[in-house]
């Protein structure tokens, strides 16, 4: 497997140029020598001694951008005031907007959507709050909420800095499942405050998608909200990952002809995602799961400060295996990594059972590179888009919320999650399954509809659907 070559990209540099010290020709020559190509020039401000110009420059890749900017920075008389590329440009002004569903062109139309007629709608909902599902945007609205404490590979960042991620998620909700999603980043750190704020916001929404909230606080926040609200609450970092992982595992085992119930599974990285993957696999019938963190295998005889690790030890590792990852991976059928890059060695894979399945999901660097692992594994998945079998939460959250909203579910329960995983797996016909195609692509148009149907059915079967 080879990493796909990156295509050319354009960057925009705003330069403040001292005309007494350097000419534009010298700057253009320096850019060309560094591998860049000036394709457009805009004069922003012109004064006697200085000029400010925007240069659009074609470069080969991200490394090419760095080479060009370093070349310019080395010049005397030039100051780079700002750097933009295509990614920055698509974020200008934010990535989403709100539009009305009908136009208001005269006084009569205004009276129906606002004063005075709207008072009748308010009165009806006040007398029967359940009408909000039919008479307000609550019917098709999800809040995407984060405190910025565990964003992508960035860790804890300011809530304002987390907004582009939440906006992107809102775009995916709309494009893939026609759900109106609203990004909300909270400037609070206390778990109780987060819970109370979300509860206060909940009347406006039909579902809550928790996103990028650090462990262990994310567990309490989700559990409390599930118990105290009557709308679905879903922490995607936990459950979205777990659902897509299970979908991939189900299809991988078809290729290696193994039964999930007799597989030995190693989970490396016991944070929010690792714990949720474990719960999902237990629900699906796995009996022998061993969780490994930096201090080795988790067992029921250890005393852990993290109460979730205590739960983990009590519900996994039935044979009480102890030691490092390299020790407990012996004869394992499946390895699932949600930890850090490059901690799984070829020697470890060689210790696994015949036809091993490896899901190395750490980003940006997997627990082992696909190039190293390929000769020794039967099926491999990563969290990256430049290798086959990407485990991507986008496959899950639009469809599971679409189903939950459509049947007005009060909760997203384990049965609904399991149904979603099976629906994702079933999207690929068995005659199309192969080692490089166990997980459907994120733009496969069947995924959302398949999940929705399965989730609605599971919600009705478990008695949590109101519609």
Secondary structure as UniProt FT lines:
FT   STRAND          9..18
FT   TURN            19..21
FT   HELIX           24..33
FT   TURN            34..35
FT   STRAND          37..46
FT   STRAND          50..59
FT   HELIX           62..73
FT   TURN            76..77
FT   STRAND          78..85
FT   HELIX           86..90
FT   TURN            91..93
FT   HELIX           107..113
FT   TURN            115..117
FT   HELIX           118..127
FT   HELIX           129..131
FT   HELIX           132..135
FT   HELIX           137..140
FT   STRAND          141..146
FT   TURN            152..154
FT   HELIX           159..177
FT   STRAND          180..185
FT   HELIX           191..201
FT   HELIX           202..204
FT   STRAND          207..210
FT   TURN            215..216
FT   HELIX           217..228
FT   STRAND          232..235
FT   HELIX           236..256
FT   HELIX           260..262
FT   STRAND          264..268
FT   HELIX           272..284
FT   STRAND          288..293
FT   TURN            294..295
FT   STRAND          296..297
FT   TURN            300..301
FT   HELIX           307..315
FT   TURN            318..319
FT   HELIX           325..328
FT   TURN            329..331
FT   STRAND          334..337
FT   TURN            341..342
FT   HELIX           346..350
FT   STRAND          357..360
FT   HELIX           370..373
FT   HELIX           374..376
FT   STRAND          379..382
FT   TURN            385..386
FT   HELIX           394..406
FT   TURN            407..408
FT   HELIX           414..426
FT   HELIX           430..432
FT   TURN            435..436
FT   TURN            442..443
FT   HELIX           446..461
FT   TURN            462..463
//
